[in-house]
Amino acid sequence: MLPTEPLQLYHSWPLFERGARFPHGMLDVGYSAGRANDGPFSCDLIANSLSWSDSTYALFGLPAGITPVREVVLPMYRPESRAALERLRSHAIRHHRGFTIDTEVDAPGQPLRWVRIVALPEVENGRSVRLYGVHQDVTHEYR
């Protein structure tokens, strides 16, 4: 198992606390970020499909409007970040918990940046069916 350091944020939290944990309040598909470096997203866990805002496309250096695919996006995370993200994401989905993590992203044609992911699962009939969240460019915090 790869260490999670130097990731500053690496934790999950129960869904009943989710309103207190999101920096902009509750998130949903229609969420409109208040800052230019925030990118709302959702992931349909049944269809394994992603839905991104234009800000999220920009964070990953991808043209808006293409269909984002996890298998294309995951390699953009540095190995340590990707391993930590996958473990925390799996835990959050399995245990119905929100999570926060800082990840290092090396997208083609983009400067190396730190992206904070804050997400929570949508649960239906006891099963996580979707993740909602926001990507935030927090590179300035690591300088």
SULFEN-V585699 format. One line per field, one symbol per residue. ss: DSSP state (H for helix, E for strand, L for the rest). psi: psi as a letter, one per 20 degrees, with the letter a starting at -180 (. if undefined). burial: # if it has 9 or more other ideal C-beta (glycine too) atoms within 8 Angstrom, else .. A space follows every 10 residues. Layout:
ss: ???
psi: ???
burial: ???
//
This chain:
ss: LLLLLLLLLE EEEEHHHHHH HLLLLLLLLL LLLLLLLEEE EEEELLLLEE EELHHHHHHL LLLLLLLLLH HHHHHHELHH HHHHHHHHHH HHHHHLEEEE EEEEELLLLL LLEEEEEEEE EEEELLEEEE EEEEEEELHH HHL
psi: pqqiqkphpn rrqqhiihhi hphjaqqrhj poqiqhjpoq rqoohgilqq pqrhhggghj kqpqhqopph hhggiipqgg gggggggggg ggghjlqrqp qpqppmqpjq qprppppprq qpppljppiq pqaqppokhh ij.
burial: ......#..# .##.#.##.. ##.#..#... #.#....### #####....# .##.###### .......#.# ..##.###.# #########. ###..##### #####.#..# ..######## ###....### #########. ...
//
